[in-house]
Amino acid sequence: MDSLLINLTAWTGTIAGYFWGVPSIIFLVGTGLYLTIKMRFIQFRGLKHAFQLVGGKYDKKSDPGEVTHFQALSTALSATIGTGNIAGVATAIAFGGPGAVFWMWITAVVGMATKFTSCTLALKYREYHQDGSISGGPMYTLKNGLHMPKMGMAFAIFTLIASFGIGNMVQANSVADGLGYIFPLVAEDDHRLYLGVILAMLVGLVIIGGIKRIAKVASRIVPFMAVIYCGAALLILILNIEKIPSAFATIINLALNPYAAGGGAIGAAIQYGVARGVFSNEAGLGSAPMAHAAAQTSEPVREGLVAMLGPFIDTIIICTMTALVIVIMGAWGEARPEALKGAALSAYAFEQGLGKFGGWVVGIGLMFFAFSTIIAWSYYGDRSAEFIFGKRAILPYRIAYTVLVVVGAYVPLQLVWNFADIANILMAVPNLISLILLAGLVKKLSDKYDDKTHDKNK
């Protein structure tokens, strides 16, 4: 069994490395850059208005939809603010060096334009059901906007597969990994299994209620866990404020300076930075549009603006805090304990800054992060299952999804990451194609909305 897992890990690692080569990186970042220019740098000029929308300034109960702007963003953020911010950043630094963080920033900045475009389209082409529920996302954009149902089906299939990896097993595995650092007994196979069972039971209790219950739970968990985790990181940074400038210099230098990085280190920084950046904020994958499609609004552009806050909050703010703590505490390079990777490395760095309390913050925070991510991704998966097989597939999917939480807590970390990376890029391809082909339409919708908003504010 062990040899099979070792071989499977090596095989999937080779495939993931090939999939995340230069062509994929150019496709993802290049699409985001193209959309940034096409939408006239929407991530900068629309940022203030986006925060106004989340604050409820433009909410109308009479608008069609199931959840508020804030709840839709909370659901999407609960899928992205998770192990990507703790385990993903640490993995990027462990394998790509601190320079990988710079490339995470790049994916986030251009990813804001990508997410704006994809979520605007999700609202434009969403479908309403007789029971009042809503379905939307890239599969519906491909089907209704581009009349490419087969491509939409391909996206739904890849998303269904990805939900078991990025949204489920990676999260459960990282919880076991992080808690195993704090409580060594959890690292033992039997205890990892018990932890997986408990986590699966909690997940099942929430996801059976669909998007409304998921959104309600997410809108409570996300702000709470973000404040606790960011508060601890901020405390470490304040206590070591004099080291922050040199930490930023280290990140930028190792990202761009081949002489400082040495050998193929820059290539590794780019590969792991982009891969972990996309894993963290999911810009380009097409997952978030499924949550935002349920938003209560008659203006597709409004939800696009709300959605683009995701990469900003997730990667620019939270991932940067994690990265700075790891770099400032010296938990990288030769100083990094060889056995520590992923969430355990972040826990180690926080422990260096705040003692045992720091490790506890990461371990407990990781439980909340992962739990919210798992419940949010279950919604993405059941929307995909419904698109492929119809409503009858939703309950069996939720049962299978819950069971796989247990599996995820047990299998090796690197195997799960490889699986998630492969599924991610397969999702991204059909979604990015739709964004490129429909960018002109989104530009027209955005310009029309800008004119309308400008007239109201006169």
N, C-alpha and C positions, 0 to 999 in steps of 0.2 A: 504493500500500500504506500509506504513512504517513498519507495523508488518511483512509483507511478506519479505521485505528486511532484517529486523533484523534476521528472522528465516533462510533465505537463507545464510546470512553472517555466522551465527553460524554453519550451516550444512556444508558449503564449508570449513569453518575453521577446522572442525573436520576431514574432508576428507584430506585436505592439510597436517594437522599434522600427520595423519596416513601415507600418501604417503612419507612425508619427515622424516620418522623415521630412526632408526639405519640401517636397511637393505639398504635403498636407499643411505644413506650417504656413507656406506661402498662400495656400487657398484660404485658410482661416483668417489670418491676419490681413491678407490682401483684400478679402471681401469686406472686412471691417473698415479698412482704410478707404476703399472705394465708396462705401456707404457713408462714411464720415464726410467725405468731400461732396458726395451727391446730396446729402441732407444739410449741407452748409454748416458743418460742425455743430450739429444739434445737441451733442452732449455738453457743450459749453453754453450756448445761448439759451437752451431750454431748461437748464438745471434749476433755476429759481422757481419757475412755473411748476416744475415737477414736484418740488417740495410743497408748494401751495396745494396742489391736487391731492397729495397724500394726506395733508392736514384736513381735508374734507371741505375746503372752501367752495368747490364746485359740485359737491355731491347732490344728487336729486333722487328721492325715493321712487319717483315715477319712471325713471330711466330703466330700460331692460337690463336684466342681469341677476345674478344670485348673491354676489358679495360686494362689499365696498372696495374702493381703491386701496385703502389701507389693508384690508383683509387679503385682497389679491396679492399685493406686494409681500405681505407677511407670509403667505403660503409659498410664493416663489422664493422668497429669501430663506424660508425654513428648509427648502430643498438645496439651497446653495451655501447658506451659512451653516457649516457642519464640519465634517472631518476634513474637508478641503482646506479650511482655515487653520486647522490644528495639525492633522496628519499630512495633508497635501503640501503645505508650506515646508514642513520638516523633511518630507521625502524629497522635495525639489532641491533643498539645500544639501541634504545628505548625498544625493547622487549628481547634482549639477553645480553645487557650490552656491555661495550667496549671490553670484551673478544671475542665477535663475530668477531671483525675485524681480529684477528689472524687467525681464521678459514677461513676468506675470502682470506687471503694471501695464505693459504695452497691450497685452491681450484685453485688459480691463478697459482701457481708454477707447480703443477701437471697438471693443465689444459692446460698449454703451450704444453706439450707433447701430450695431447689428441687432441688439435686443430691442431698440426702439422700432426698427423696421419690422422685425418678425412679429412683435406683439401688436403693432398697428394692423398688420395683415390678419392676425388671428381674430381681432374684433371685427374686421371688415367681412370676413368670410365664415364666421361662426354659425352654427346651426342651433335652432330652438326646437325643443321636443314638447310634446303635448303635456307632459307632467310638469313643465316649467323649467326643467333642467337644460343646461347648455353644453354643447360640445364644440371645441375649437382647437386650433393648433395647426402646425405645418401640414398635416395630412389633409385637413379641410381646405387650407390655402391652395395646396397642390390640386385637389379635386375640384374645388369651386372657382378658384381664381385662374388657374392655368389649364384646367380640364385635362389633368394628368392623374387620373385615379390610380393607375398602377404605381406611379412614383409615390403617391400618397400612401398606398398600401405598403410599399417598401419602407417608408419612414416609420409607419406604425409598427411594422414587424421588428425593425431595429430598436425602436423605443421600448417595445415590450421586452426584448432581450436585455436592453441596457438597464431597465428598471430593476431587474434582478441583480445587476452588478453594481453600478454606480449608486443607485438609490437604496439598495438593500444590503447585500453581503459586505460591501466595503464599509458601510456604516457600522454594522454589527461587529465586524472584525476589528475595527478601530476602537470600539468601546471596550472590547475584551483586551486589546493591546494596551490601551491607556490605563484601564483599571488594574491590569496585571502589573503595571509598573508600581502602582501605589500599594496594591495588595498582592504580593507574589503568589499567593494561593490561587488567585483567579487565572494566572497564566497556565495552570495545569489543565490538561485536556478535559477532565471531568467537570471542573468548575466552569470552564468556558462554555461547556454544553449547557449547564444549568443556567448560566447567565443568558444564553441565547434563548432558552425556553421562557424565562421571565420577560425578556424584552419582546418576544413574539406575542405573548399574551396581551401585553399592554398595547402593542401595535394593532392587534386584532380588534380590541375594544373601541379604538378610534376610527379605523378606516371603514368599518361596516356602516358608518353614518354618512359616508360620501363627502363631497366638497364642503358642504356647510359646516359639518362637525370638524373636518380637517382645518378649515379656515379659522373657526372659532378657537380651537386649541392652539393653532400656529400663532394667531394674533396675540395670544397670552404668553406663550413660551418664548418666541423670538425676541421681543424687546427685553424680557427678563434676563435671558441667557446672554444676550449681547452686552448688556450693562455690566453684569457680573464679570464676564470674561475680559471685556475691554477695560474695565476698572482695574483689574489685577495687572493687566499688561501695562496700562498707563502708570500705575504706581511704580512698577519696575523701571519704566523709562524715566520717570521723574527722579527716582533715586539715583539713576545713572545718566542724568541729562547731559553731562559733559562728554559722554561717549557717543551720543546720537549722531553728530556730524561725521565722525570717523566711520560709523556703521553705514551711513548712506554712501560715503566715499568708497568703502569696501565693496558694496553692492554694485555701484556703477562701474568702478574700476574693473572688477572681475567679469562684468558683463560685456565690456567694450574693449578692454585692453588685452590683446593677445599675449603680450610680454608678461603681464602680471598674472594672467590666468594660466598660461602655459599649455602647450600641446593642443589637444582637442577639447580643452575645458570649456571654451566658448561655445563650441557645438553642443556639448552636453548641457550647458546652461540654457541655451536656447530651446533645446528639445524638451528638457524637464520643465523649464519655466513656462513654455507655451502649453504643454500637456497638463501640468498641474494648474495653470491659470484657467484653462478651459474647464477643467474638472471643478475648480473652485466656483467660478461665476456662471458656467454653463452657457456663455454667450456663443451663439452659433450652432449649438446643439439642437435647439428647437423645443426644449423641454418647458421653459418658463411660459411661452405663449399659451400652453394648455391651461395653466392656472389663471393667467391674466384674461383669457377668453371669457371667463365667468364673471368678470367685473361688471358692476352696475353703471353703465354709461351708454350714451347714444353717440359719443364722439370717439371713434377708434384711435385718433391721434393722442387723445388724453391718456389712454391706457398705455400707449407706446412711450409717452414721456414718463409715466410712473414706473414702467418696467425698466427703463434705462438706469434708474437709481440702483438697481440690483448689483451690477458690477462695481459701481462706485462704493457702495456701502460694504459689499462683500470683500472685494480684493484691494481696492485703494486704501480703505480704512482698516478693516479687521485683519486681513492677511499681512499687511505691512506691519501692524503691531506685533503679530506673532514672529515675523521675520526679524524685526529689530531686536526683540528679546533674545532670540536664538543667537544672533550675531554678537550682540553686546555681551551676552553671558559666555561667549566663546565656545558655544556648543556645536562647533563645526570644524571641518578639516581634521588635523591630527588630534585636536583636543576633544573631538567627539568620541564618546565611548562606542566602540565598534559595534556592539550588539544592539545599540539603540537606533531605531529608525522610526519614521512615522510618528504617531501620537506619543509614544514613549519618549522620543527625543524632545518634543515640545514640553512634556511634563518635566523632564530633566532640566531644561533651560529655565522654566518657571521656578523650579525648586531651587536653582542656584540663586535666583533673585529674591525669593520670598520664603525660603526654607520649605518645610513640609507643607505649609499652607499653599504655596504655589503649585505643588504637585496635585494637591487636592482640588484646586480650582480647575485645573486642566481635566482631571479625571471626571469630576462631577459635571463640569461644563460640557465635556464630550458626550456624556450620557444624554443631556438635554439636546445638544446639537444633533447628534445622530438620530435620536428618537424623532425629532421634528422633520429631519430629512427623509427618514423612512416613510413617515405617514404622507408627506407631500408627494414623494415619488410613486406611492401606491396609486395616487390619483392619475398621474401621467400614464402609468401602466394600464389602469382600467379604462381610460379613455381610448388607448390604443387597442386594447382587447375588444372594446365595443365596436370600434371602427372596422376591425378585421372580422369578428365573428358575430356581432350583434349583442344586444343587452344580455342575452342568456350567458355570455361568457364572463360577465363582471364578477359574480359571486365565486365561481371556481378560480378565477384569477386571484381574487383577494385571499382565498384560502391557501393557494400555492405560494403566494407572496409572503404570507405570514409564516409558513413552514420554513421557507428559505432563510428567514432571519436566523433560525437556529443553525443552519448549515454555515452561514456567513461567519458566525462567531467562532467556528471551529477550524476552518481551513486556513492554510498559510497566507500571510499578508501579501507577499509579492505576487502570488498567483491571482489573488482577488484584484489587485491593482492592474495587472496585465489584462485581465478579463474586462475590467471597466474601461481601460484605454481603447481596446479594440472596439467595444460597443459604442463608445463615444464618437469615434470618427465615422463609423458607419451611419450613425444618426445624422451627423453634421452634413454629409454630402448632399442628400436630397433637399435638406432645409436651405443650405446656402445657394443651391441652384435656384430655388424659388425666390429667394431674396434678390438675387441679381436680376432675374427676369422681371420682377415686379417693383423694382426700385423706383422706376419712373412714376408708377401709380402712387406710391407712398409719398414721393416728393410733391405731387399735386395735392394730395390730401393734407399734407403738412403745410403747404403754402396757403391753402384755403383756410385752414384752422388758424394760422398766424394772422391772416387778414381779419377774420371774424373776431379773434381775441383783441387785436389792436383796435378795431372799431368800438368794441365794448368798453375799452379802457380809456377812450378819448374823453 
